[in-house]
Amino acid sequence: PIVEVGCGANAYWAKWMHNEANVDVVAFDVSLNEGGKISGSKKTNKSDSSNKTQNKKKGLVIREGGPEMLSEDPDINDRTLFLCYP
């Protein structure tokens, strides 16, 4: 099981790990609508509504929150922290 902090509005890596490798993922971002956007970029990063709830396939959860969730949420204590950029 994996936990990702800073997954961005589209939760690209969390979704990829879950959909392509069948990994159990809980992902967080401080802003599910604006997360991962680079200010000043002319490209738009549209977020779909599935980012705000549990994915229909079991094992992918995307929640609002930041690094503080690692110590505040007892359900993720046994997960491996996934870090990447970008």
C-alpha positions in Angstrom: 0.0 0.0 0.0 1.2 3.5 -0.9 0.5 7.0 0.3 1.2 10.0 -1.9 1.3 13.6 -0.6 1.1 16.3 -3.3 -0.6 14.3 -5.9 -1.9 17.3 -7.9 -5.3 18.1 -9.3 -5.2 15.2 -11.7 -3.5 12.7 -9.4 -1.6 11.3 -12.4 0.9 9.0 -10.6 -1.7 7.7 -8.1 -4.1 6.9 -10.9 -1.4 5.3 -13.0 -0.1 3.1 -10.1 -3.7 2.0 -9.3 -4.9 1.5 -12.8 -1.8 0.0 -14.5 -0.1 -1.8 -11.6 -3.2 -2.5 -9.3 -1.5 -0.7 -6.4 -3.6 0.3 -3.3 -3.1 4.1 -3.1 -4.2 6.9 -0.8 -3.3 10.3 -2.3 -3.5 13.8 -0.8 -3.2 17.3 -2.2 -3.8 20.6 -0.4 -6.1 21.7 -3.3 -7.8 19.1 -5.4 -8.9 21.8 -7.9 -5.7 23.8 -8.2 -3.0 21.3 -7.0 -0.1 20.7 -9.4 -0.7 23.8 -11.5 2.3 25.9 -12.4 1.6 29.6 -12.0 2.1 31.6 -15.2 1.6 28.5 -17.4 -0.7 29.1 -20.4 -1.8 25.4 -20.3 -4.9 24.6 -18.4 -5.0 21.6 -16.0 -8.6 20.5 -15.8 -9.6 18.4 -12.9 -12.3 15.8 -13.1 -14.8 15.2 -10.3 -13.4 11.7 -9.6 -10.5 13.3 -7.8 -12.6 14.3 -4.9 -14.0 10.9 -4.0 -13.0 7.3 -3.9 -12.3 5.8 -7.3 -14.9 3.4 -8.6 -12.2 0.7 -8.6 -11.3 -0.4 -5.1 -8.0 0.8 -3.7 -7.7 4.4 -4.9 -8.6 7.2 -2.6 -7.9 10.8 -3.3 -8.3 13.3 -0.4 -7.7 16.9 0.4 -4.7 17.4 2.8 -1.0 17.9 3.0 2.0 16.5 4.8 0.3 16.9 8.1 -2.0 14.0 7.1 1.0 11.6 7.6 0.8 12.1 11.3 -2.9 12.8 11.7 -4.5 9.9 9.8 -3.9 6.6 11.6 -5.2 4.7 8.5 -2.1 5.5 6.6 0.6 4.7 9.1 1.4 1.3 7.5 1.7 2.7 4.0 4.9 3.5 2.1 5.4 7.2 1.2 5.7 7.8 -2.5 7.5 10.9 -3.6 8.2 12.1 -7.1 8.6 15.3 -9.1 6.9 16.0 -11.5 
